[in-house]
């Protein structure tokens, strides 16, 4: 059987999307009373959704089976309230299929008073990591057809295929991503937003449903070690020059800022000498750049679209070379993330424009995200 053997008690602190801390660890044999307590806090509806039948209590046999984990073929993670007490808030488990060692049946339950706060998402994401480590590539789950909440959870973990199982039930086949990352759904949404195939609002909704761990990975994209230790993203700087790449960057910045509750500063450079600004980058344009009025008009147009998506936005038109203007604006605004297009990175235009994205990524004081147009 592929994979490495796990160990009981793995896990540690985690954070829900609203900032609430919890503790996630493997279920242990002595956790039967913990499971009973959490089961008693499930409503009849939650119990029916989890077990697909009315259930008043857990039998001794069921309890023994639930805590029988070997951390390889059978794993279970429990979420605990971070209040000094052993208060269970949710459980997620998988059992490897004896017929297909790369597939495991998965189930999740969250105490009613902790539902709709992201507990299930945190548990499932960590469970998927454990599954990948043990050579499991797919989850399967049997749920009620009307249980859209759980179905939505699995759709955030991997690609879901739906099969009717009769009697008001459906079977889900969930293909796990090969590696940790932003996940297939969010990656597609960001690319679609950049290509204008979906609206900023639609892409933002996808990001808002993403796991907190995914958001943390987005926050550290391209960041040097010092920047990765910084606090949460509050200011996103979008570099705009009117090109398709810059428009894609602005849309990507809007999606991320909308999901994180951050503001966007739309920055552009016009022809002119900066007042005591950075000149180390030098001039790269052999022909005159746009004048201030043209740049401000373009920035205002982009800002209007960003504002229509419900994101706080401001504009910053600066004289001088584009890369220098972006870096100066990032430093002065204490930006947490710069989003820039790929203009100048392609061979056809590199000799004329240089790579603004390349120079910004090498000299930026914060994280940099380069959006492909």
BAKOL-352595 format. One record per residue (C-alpha): x negated, y negated, z; residue number from 1; chain. Coordinates in pm, 1 decimal. Layout:
<pts>
        u        v        w pos unit
        X        Y        Z NUM    A
...
</pts>
This chain:
<pts>
        u        v        w pos unit
      0.0      0.0      0.0   1    A
   -145.5   -342.0    -94.1   2    A
   -213.5   -621.9    148.3   3    A
   -378.4   -667.0    483.5   4    A
   -232.1   -567.6    814.8   5    A
    -79.5   -848.4   1017.7   6    A
    -74.9   -891.8   1394.3   7    A
    194.3   -948.2   1651.4   8    A
    230.6  -1299.6   1781.6   9    A
    102.5  -1480.0   1469.4  10    A
    243.4  -1824.9   1414.2  11    A
    244.1  -2153.2   1597.2  12    A
    399.3  -2499.5   1599.8  13    A
    612.4  -2613.3   1308.5  14    A
    816.1  -2922.3   1229.4  15    A
   1168.8  -2958.5   1092.8  16    A
   1244.9  -3218.8    822.4  17    A
   1385.8  -3454.6   1088.1  18    A
   1059.6  -3435.6   1283.7  19    A
   1184.3  -3198.7   1554.9  20    A
    904.4  -2962.2   1668.2  21    A
    968.5  -2589.7   1699.6  22    A
    750.2  -2284.0   1749.7  23    A
    746.1  -1996.1   1500.5  24    A
    602.0  -1657.6   1593.1  25    A
    647.7  -1291.1   1515.1  26    A
    924.6  -1110.1   1695.3  27    A
    803.1   -878.1   1974.0  28    A
    943.2   -566.0   2137.3  29    A
   1024.9   -758.6   2454.3  30    A
   1243.6  -1009.1   2263.0  31    A
   1568.9   -811.6   2286.2  32    A
   1717.6  -1048.1   2545.8  33    A
   1616.4  -1341.4   2327.4  34    A
   1807.7  -1190.7   2034.1  35    A
   2114.0  -1125.0   2251.4  36    A
   2114.2  -1485.9   2369.7  37    A
   2088.6  -1620.3   2017.3  38    A
   2356.2  -1381.3   1889.2  39    A
   2594.0  -1511.8   2156.5  40    A
   2540.9  -1864.1   2021.4  41    A
   2651.0  -1758.9   1672.7  42    A
   3011.8  -1834.6   1583.4  43    A
   3233.8  -1557.6   1446.4  44    A
   3189.6  -1706.0   1099.4  45    A
   2808.2  -1710.3   1129.4  46    A
   2809.5  -1349.4   1253.3  47    A
   3027.9  -1240.1    963.7  48    A
   2802.0  -1415.1    713.3  49    A
   2492.5  -1250.2    859.0  50    A
   2625.8   -893.9    902.8  51    A
   2899.5   -895.7    632.9  52    A
   3144.9   -751.8    884.9  53    A
   3310.4   -870.1   1208.0  54    A
   3073.5   -812.4   1499.6  55    A
   3127.5   -878.3   1868.4  56    A
   2797.1   -750.7   2005.8  57    A
   2464.0   -599.8   1910.0  58    A
   2428.0   -232.0   1991.9  59    A
   2121.6    -92.4   2165.6  60    A
   2030.6     83.2   1843.7  61    A
   2050.4   -240.3   1643.5  62    A
   1839.2   -427.3   1898.4  63    A
   1573.6   -157.1   1891.5  64    A
   1566.0   -168.4   1510.6  65    A
   1543.1   -549.3   1503.6  66    A
   1231.4   -561.6   1723.6  67    A
   1067.3   -264.1   1550.4  68    A
    818.7   -455.7   1336.0  69    A
    479.8   -341.9   1209.8  70    A
    391.6   -678.8   1044.8  71    A
    335.3   -506.2    712.6  72    A
    643.5   -318.9    594.1  73    A
    872.5   -474.8    852.6  74    A
    824.0   -833.6    965.7  75    A
   1043.9  -1070.0   1163.4  76    A
    977.9  -1432.4   1257.6  77    A
   1164.8  -1612.3   1532.6  78    A
   1195.7  -1987.5   1574.6  79    A
   1190.1  -2123.6   1929.2  80    A
   1294.3  -2462.6   2060.1  81    A
    984.8  -2651.7   2168.4  82    A
   1121.7  -2732.3   2513.4  83    A
    918.3  -2503.5   2734.0  84    A
   1194.0  -2240.8   2740.6  85    A
   1229.7  -1927.9   2528.1  86    A
   1534.9  -2054.1   2340.5  87    A
   1575.6  -1887.2   2003.0  88    A
   1696.3  -2110.2   1721.3  89    A
   1666.1  -1872.3   1424.8  90    A
   1531.9  -1540.0   1296.5  91    A
   1417.2  -1433.2    948.8  92    A
   1302.2  -1083.0    859.3  93    A
   1202.4   -864.3    569.3  94    A
   1192.3   -485.3    525.2  95    A
    988.3   -347.8    236.6  96    A
   1175.7   -125.7     -7.7  97    A
   1057.7    238.6      2.3  98    A
   1130.1    264.7   -372.2  99    A
    950.2    -54.7   -476.2 100    A
    658.9   -165.7   -254.7 101    A
    658.8   -511.8   -414.2 102    A
   1020.0   -580.0   -309.8 103    A
   1159.8   -640.5     38.4 104    A
   1510.8   -694.7    168.2 105    A
   1537.3  -1026.3    351.5 106    A
   1786.3  -1176.9    597.2 107    A
   1804.5  -1498.4    798.4 108    A
   2026.3  -1626.1   1079.8 109    A
   2023.6  -1963.6   1257.1 110    A
   2201.7  -2050.3   1582.0 111    A
   2507.5  -2265.5   1513.2 112    A
   2380.6  -2560.8   1715.8 113    A
   2063.0  -2569.0   1503.6 114    A
   2214.6  -2520.8   1158.6 115    A
   2168.4  -2774.3    875.1 116    A
   1842.2  -2897.6   1025.2 117    A
   1597.1  -2697.6    814.4 118    A
   1529.1  -2411.7   1058.2 119    A
   1611.5  -2143.5    801.8 120    A
   1392.2  -2311.8    543.8 121    A
   1090.5  -2325.4    776.0 122    A
   1133.8  -1959.8    872.1 123    A
   1181.9  -1840.5    515.0 124    A
    881.3  -2030.5    387.8 125    A
    655.9  -1876.4    651.6 126    A
    812.7  -1535.2    593.1 127    A
    738.0  -1568.9    220.1 128    A
    374.3  -1643.1    305.3 129    A
    361.4  -1328.7    518.8 130    A
    521.9  -1127.5    239.1 131    A
    271.5  -1247.6    -20.3 132    A
    -13.3  -1153.2    215.3 133    A
    123.5   -797.6    224.6 134    A
    162.2   -761.8   -151.9 135    A
    536.5   -833.5   -167.7 136    A
    637.6  -1027.6   -477.3 137    A
   1016.8  -1027.7   -457.0 138    A
   1289.1  -1063.1   -195.8 139    A
   1637.9   -917.3   -230.1 140    A
   1938.0  -1022.7    -26.2 141    A
   2303.5   -920.8     -7.6 142    A
   2526.0  -1213.6     89.5 143    A
   2887.2  -1327.1     68.6 144    A
   2961.3  -1492.2   -264.3 145    A
   3100.6  -1795.4    -83.0 146    A
   2785.1  -1840.3    128.8 147    A
   2632.1  -2118.9    -76.6 148    A
   2422.9  -2242.9    216.6 149    A
   2207.3  -1929.0    232.1 150    A
   2194.5  -1904.8   -143.9 151    A
   2061.7  -2262.0   -150.2 152    A
   1793.0  -2169.6    102.2 153    A
   1662.8  -1887.7   -115.4 154    A
   1665.1  -2110.4   -423.5 155    A
   1415.1  -2335.5   -245.1 156    A
   1182.8  -2042.0   -176.5 157    A
   1164.6  -1891.5   -526.5 158    A
   1346.2  -1830.1   -853.6 159    A
   1683.0  -1664.0   -787.4 160    A
   1874.9  -1423.3  -1010.4 161    A
   2236.0  -1353.7   -909.5 162    A
   2417.7  -1019.2   -945.7 163    A
   2775.2   -941.1   -849.7 164    A
   2799.4   -668.7   -583.8 165    A
   3179.8   -651.4   -564.7 166    A
   3411.1   -712.2   -268.6 167    A
   3324.4  -1080.9   -253.2 168    A
   2950.9  -1014.9   -224.9 169    A
   2653.5  -1098.4   -444.7 170    A
   2298.8   -966.1   -454.4 171    A
   2015.0  -1213.2   -494.3 172    A
   1678.9  -1125.8   -648.6 173    A
   1424.3  -1387.6   -540.3 174    A
   1091.4  -1399.3   -724.1 175    A
    833.4  -1553.7   -492.3 176    A
    579.0  -1801.7   -631.6 177    A
    235.4  -1641.7   -656.3 178    A
     79.0  -1913.0   -442.1 179    A
    180.6  -2179.1   -196.8 180    A
    267.9  -2502.8   -371.1 181    A
    550.2  -2738.2   -448.2 182    A
    764.7  -2449.5   -568.6 183    A
    911.3  -2390.5   -913.7 184    A
   1227.9  -2593.8   -861.6 185    A
   1051.7  -2909.4   -746.0 186    A
    778.6  -2879.4  -1007.7 187    A
   1041.2  -2858.0  -1283.0 188    A
   1230.3  -3154.6  -1136.6 189    A
    922.6  -3377.9  -1127.4 190    A
    831.1  -3286.8  -1484.9 191    A
   1190.0  -3337.1  -1603.9 192    A
   1204.3  -3677.8  -1432.6 193    A
    879.9  -3781.9  -1599.9 194    A
   1022.6  -3676.3  -1938.5 195    A
   1352.2  -3857.8  -1866.2 196    A
   1548.2  -3530.9  -1895.2 197    A
   1714.9  -3590.5  -1558.6 198    A
   1786.0  -3907.3  -1363.6 199    A
   1574.7  -4032.6  -1078.1 200    A
   1862.0  -3964.7   -841.8 201    A
   1890.6  -3601.4   -953.6 202    A
   1516.9  -3542.3   -913.7 203    A
   1518.2  -3717.4   -577.7 204    A
   1791.9  -3485.3   -454.0 205    A
   1573.7  -3186.0   -541.7 206    A
   1284.8  -3333.3   -344.9 207    A
   1504.4  -3413.7    -44.5 208    A
   1599.0  -3045.6    -21.9 209    A
   1235.1  -2934.4    -30.5 210    A
   1074.6  -2774.8    276.1 211    A
    878.6  -3002.1    509.2 212    A
    564.9  -2799.2    440.4 213    A
    604.6  -2881.1     69.9 214    A
    634.4  -3251.0    155.6 215    A
    316.2  -3228.5    360.9 216    A
    134.8  -3080.6     60.8 217    A
    264.0  -3363.5   -159.7 218    A
    138.9  -3617.8     95.6 219    A
   -217.7  -3485.0     69.0 220    A
   -244.2  -3451.1   -310.1 221    A
   -587.3  -3564.0   -425.3 222    A
   -675.2  -3713.7    -89.5 223    A
  -1024.5  -3726.3     58.0 224    A
  -1057.1  -3576.9    410.5 225    A
  -1012.5  -3914.0    581.4 226    A
   -691.9  -3984.1    389.7 227    A
   -550.6  -3639.8    468.5 228    A
   -571.3  -3725.4    836.1 229    A
   -361.5  -4037.6    784.1 230    A
     -2.1  -4070.8    895.7 231    A
    313.2  -4018.5    689.8 232    A
    359.2  -4184.2    352.0 233    A
    525.2  -4524.1    387.2 234    A
    398.2  -4707.3     78.5 235    A
    368.9  -4562.5   -272.5 236    A
    192.1  -4768.1   -537.3 237    A
    296.8  -4708.5   -900.6 238    A
     53.9  -4827.5  -1167.7 239    A
    243.1  -4963.3  -1470.6 240    A
    123.5  -5102.2  -1804.3 241    A
    425.0  -5037.6  -2024.7 242    A
    297.2  -4708.5  -2167.3 243    A
    483.6  -4377.4  -2160.8 244    A
    235.5  -4247.3  -1905.5 245    A
    294.9  -4545.3  -1678.3 246    A
    670.2  -4503.2  -1704.2 247    A
    632.3  -4138.6  -1603.6 248    A
    418.9  -4248.8  -1309.1 249    A
    684.6  -4495.6  -1195.8 250    A
    952.5  -4230.4  -1210.8 251    A
    739.6  -3983.6  -1017.6 252    A
    664.2  -4248.3   -754.3 253    A
   1034.9  -4317.9   -720.9 254    A
   1121.7  -3952.7   -668.2 255    A
    858.3  -3911.7   -396.6 256    A
    933.0  -4242.9   -223.7 257    A
   1305.8  -4172.3   -223.5 258    A
   1250.2  -3834.2    -61.9 259    A
   1015.2  -3966.3    205.6 260    A
   1194.0  -4292.6    281.8 261    A
    894.3  -4490.1    153.9 262    A
    875.9  -4814.1    -44.0 263    A
    732.2  -4854.1   -393.1 264    A
    502.0  -5130.7   -514.1 265    A
    489.6  -5156.3   -893.3 266    A
    149.2  -5292.0   -995.8 267    A
     33.4  -5421.4  -1332.0 268    A
   -270.3  -5611.9  -1462.6 269    A
   -270.1  -5909.8  -1701.5 270    A
   -546.9  -6089.9  -1888.3 271    A
   -730.1  -6328.9  -1659.9 272    A
  -1007.5  -6359.4  -1407.6 273    A
   -935.7  -6226.1  -1056.4 274    A
   -988.5  -6471.8   -771.6 275    A
  -1287.0  -6319.7   -589.5 276    A
  -1156.5  -5971.5   -667.1 277    A
  -1334.8  -5647.1   -747.3 278    A
  -1544.0  -5656.7  -1063.6 279    A
  -1745.4  -5339.6  -1019.5 280    A
  -1529.2  -5153.5  -1269.4 281    A
  -1620.0  -5398.7  -1548.1 282    A
  -1410.3  -5477.6  -1856.4 283    A
  -1300.9  -5186.5  -2071.4 284    A
  -1063.9  -5354.7  -2315.1 285    A
  -1240.4  -5503.0  -2615.6 286    A
   -928.8  -5700.4  -2711.5 287    A
   -729.6  -5942.8  -2494.7 288    A
   -479.7  -5782.6  -2259.3 289    A
   -117.8  -5890.2  -2205.5 290    A
    -46.2  -6228.4  -2051.6 291    A
    104.3  -6275.3  -1707.0 292    A
    457.4  -6339.8  -1828.7 293    A
    466.8  -6021.8  -2034.4 294    A
    334.8  -5811.1  -1747.2 295    A
    573.5  -5961.1  -1490.7 296    A
    869.5  -5902.4  -1722.9 297    A
    767.8  -5539.2  -1768.6 298    A
    719.0  -5486.2  -1395.8 299    A
   1057.3  -5640.0  -1319.7 300    A
   1224.4  -5401.7  -1563.0 301    A
   1060.1  -5101.0  -1398.5 302    A
   1142.3  -5235.2  -1051.5 303    A
   1509.2  -5264.7  -1144.3 304    A
   1519.6  -4894.5  -1233.4 305    A
   1341.6  -4802.3   -911.3 306    A
   1584.0  -5015.4   -710.1 307    A
   1883.0  -4855.6   -882.9 308    A
   1760.4  -4522.8   -742.8 309    A
   1803.6  -4660.4   -391.0 310    A
   1432.9  -4715.1   -320.3 311    A
   1287.2  -5032.8   -168.7 312    A
   1064.5  -5188.7   -434.4 313    A
    844.5  -5491.3   -497.3 314    A
    620.8  -5600.4   -786.9 315    A
    258.1  -5708.9   -788.9 316    A
    110.4  -5859.2  -1107.1 317    A
   -264.8  -5915.3  -1084.6 318    A
   -528.1  -6065.0  -1317.1 319    A
   -821.3  -5857.0  -1435.3 320    A
   -902.6  -5503.1  -1537.5 321    A
   -630.0  -5240.7  -1465.5 322    A
   -830.4  -5002.1  -1245.1 323    A
   -966.9  -5288.4  -1035.5 324    A
   -618.6  -5437.1   -996.6 325    A
   -476.9  -5103.5   -882.8 326    A
   -753.8  -5048.8   -627.9 327    A
   -726.1  -5401.9   -490.1 328    A
   -349.8  -5370.1   -454.4 329    A
   -385.9  -5034.2   -282.1 330    A
   -631.7  -5173.6    -29.0 331    A
   -434.4  -5489.7     45.5 332    A
   -102.9  -5307.7     84.2 333    A
   -253.6  -5015.3    280.4 334    A
    -91.5  -4781.0     27.7 335    A
    -62.6  -4417.3    129.7 336    A
    -30.0  -4280.1   -224.3 337    A
   -115.4  -4408.8   -572.5 338    A
     78.7  -4262.8   -866.0 339    A
    -79.9  -4327.4  -1203.5 340    A
    -14.9  -4205.5  -1556.3 341    A
   -265.6  -4023.1  -1776.1 342    A
   -322.1  -4306.3  -2022.8 343    A
   -685.4  -4309.4  -2133.9 344    A
   -744.4  -3946.2  -2033.2 345    A
   -676.2  -3811.4  -2381.1 346    A
   -961.6  -3790.6  -2630.0 347    A
   -786.4  -4010.2  -2886.4 348    A
   -765.7  -4313.6  -2657.2 349    A
  -1051.9  -4256.8  -2415.2 350    A
  -1310.3  -4449.2  -2622.3 351    A
  -1088.4  -4759.1  -2639.5 352    A
   -933.9  -4762.4  -2294.8 353    A
  -1154.9  -4553.6  -2071.1 354    A
   -982.3  -4341.8  -1809.5 355    A
   -809.1  -4569.1  -1561.2 356    A
   -667.4  -4264.9  -1382.7 357    A
  -1012.8  -4111.5  -1355.4 358    A
  -1170.2  -4423.1  -1204.3 359    A
   -881.6  -4482.9   -967.3 360    A
   -895.0  -4123.4   -843.4 361    A
  -1268.9  -4157.3   -773.1 362    A
  -1251.7  -4490.6   -588.5 363    A
   -905.4  -4495.7   -429.2 364    A
   -874.7  -4546.5    -52.6 365    A
   -580.8  -4304.8    -37.9 366    A
   -423.8  -4004.9   -212.1 367    A
   -380.4  -4016.9   -591.0 368    A
   -123.0  -3833.1   -802.2 369    A
   -178.9  -3829.1  -1181.0 370    A
    142.3  -3771.7  -1376.3 371    A
    113.7  -3617.0  -1720.5 372    A
    330.1  -3788.7  -1978.5 373    A
</pts>
